[in-house]
Amino acid sequence: MNTVFTTIKERRTVHFYEAKKLPEHLLKRALEVAIFAPNHKLSNPWRFILIGEKTREKITDIAIFLKGRQYDLSETALSKIRRKVGSSPEMLIVVQELSENPDRRKEDYAACACVIQNLSLALWSEGVGSKWSTGGFTRSDELYALLDIDRDHQEIIGAVFVGYAEKVNSSARRPLDELLSTTP
């Protein structure tokens, strides 16, 4: 039996995915449970955009364009970007509705992070991997324009890639006794 403790401890970020499609209901089911994330005053600040194939190609082109402005890209580098951005069976863009109140805005960002964690755990419990990416393309004017997102009212929190893991890497964590302090 897979407990929440096991799911949390075994979940890993997945960088590369099998070409295998997800069952249609699986992502929606994971999103339905993800939105039970804690959020102050039940503000529900998150929005999700499920990216279709044509838009995915444009996002991959944006990522290549942005990297190409920084570096002279070899064919190997281009292939790597295409694989990282374009190969998972599903891609979501998670967007935060921006509050005018700076304290609420900070709380809402934390809630959006929690919803992404819930999504990742729900997917992992079903044998599906994910990766939350906050790479440069997620902050680009080009992506905001492509998705018709108004920066004054919404912020892209990141892209979440979803699919069956091609490979699951190990992940070392520092022991709790190095991270926990106690006050008198």
Secondary structure in CASP SS format (residue, H / E / C, confidence):
PFRMAT SS
TARGET T0000
AUTHOR 0000-0000-0000
METHOD secondary structure of the structure
MODEL  1
M C 1.00
N C 1.00
T C 1.00
V H 1.00
F H 1.00
T H 1.00
T H 1.00
I H 1.00
K H 1.00
E H 1.00
R C 1.00
R C 1.00
T E 1.00
V C 1.00
H C 1.00
F C 1.00
Y E 1.00
E C 1.00
A C 1.00
K C 1.00
K C 1.00
L C 1.00
P C 1.00
E H 1.00
H H 1.00
L H 1.00
L H 1.00
K H 1.00
R H 1.00
A H 1.00
L H 1.00
E H 1.00
V H 1.00
A H 1.00
I C 1.00
F C 1.00
A C 1.00
P C 1.00
N C 1.00
H H 1.00
K H 1.00
L H 1.00
S C 1.00
N C 1.00
P C 1.00
W E 1.00
R E 1.00
F E 1.00
I E 1.00
L E 1.00
I C 1.00
G C 1.00
E H 1.00
K H 1.00
T H 1.00
R H 1.00
E H 1.00
K H 1.00
I H 1.00
T H 1.00
D H 1.00
I H 1.00
A H 1.00
I H 1.00
F H 1.00
L H 1.00
K H 1.00
G H 1.00
R H 1.00
Q H 1.00
Y C 1.00
D C 1.00
L C 1.00
S C 1.00
E H 1.00
T H 1.00
A H 1.00
L H 1.00
S H 1.00
K H 1.00
I H 1.00
R H 1.00
R H 1.00
K H 1.00
V H 1.00
G H 1.00
S C 1.00
S C 1.00
P C 1.00
E E 1.00
M E 1.00
L E 1.00
I E 1.00
V E 1.00
V E 1.00
Q E 1.00
E E 1.00
L C 1.00
S C 1.00
E C 1.00
N C 1.00
P H 1.00
D H 1.00
R H 1.00
R H 1.00
K H 1.00
E H 1.00
D H 1.00
Y H 1.00
A H 1.00
A H 1.00
C H 1.00
A H 1.00
C H 1.00
V H 1.00
I H 1.00
Q H 1.00
N H 1.00
L H 1.00
S H 1.00
L H 1.00
A H 1.00
L H 1.00
W H 1.00
S H 1.00
E C 1.00
G C 1.00
V C 1.00
G E 1.00
S E 1.00
K E 1.00
W E 1.00
S E 1.00
T C 1.00
G C 1.00
G H 1.00
F H 1.00
T H 1.00
R H 1.00
S C 1.00
D H 1.00
E H 1.00
L H 1.00
Y H 1.00
A H 1.00
L H 1.00
L C 1.00
D C 1.00
I C 1.00
D C 1.00
R C 1.00
D C 1.00
H C 1.00
Q E 1.00
E E 1.00
I E 1.00
I E 1.00
G E 1.00
A E 1.00
V E 1.00
F E 1.00
V E 1.00
G E 1.00
Y C 1.00
A E 1.00
E C 1.00
K C 1.00
V C 1.00
N C 1.00
S C 1.00
S C 1.00
A C 1.00
R C 1.00
R C 1.00
P C 1.00
L H 1.00
D H 1.00
E H 1.00
L C 1.00
L C 1.00
S C 1.00
T C 1.00
T C 1.00
P C 1.00
END
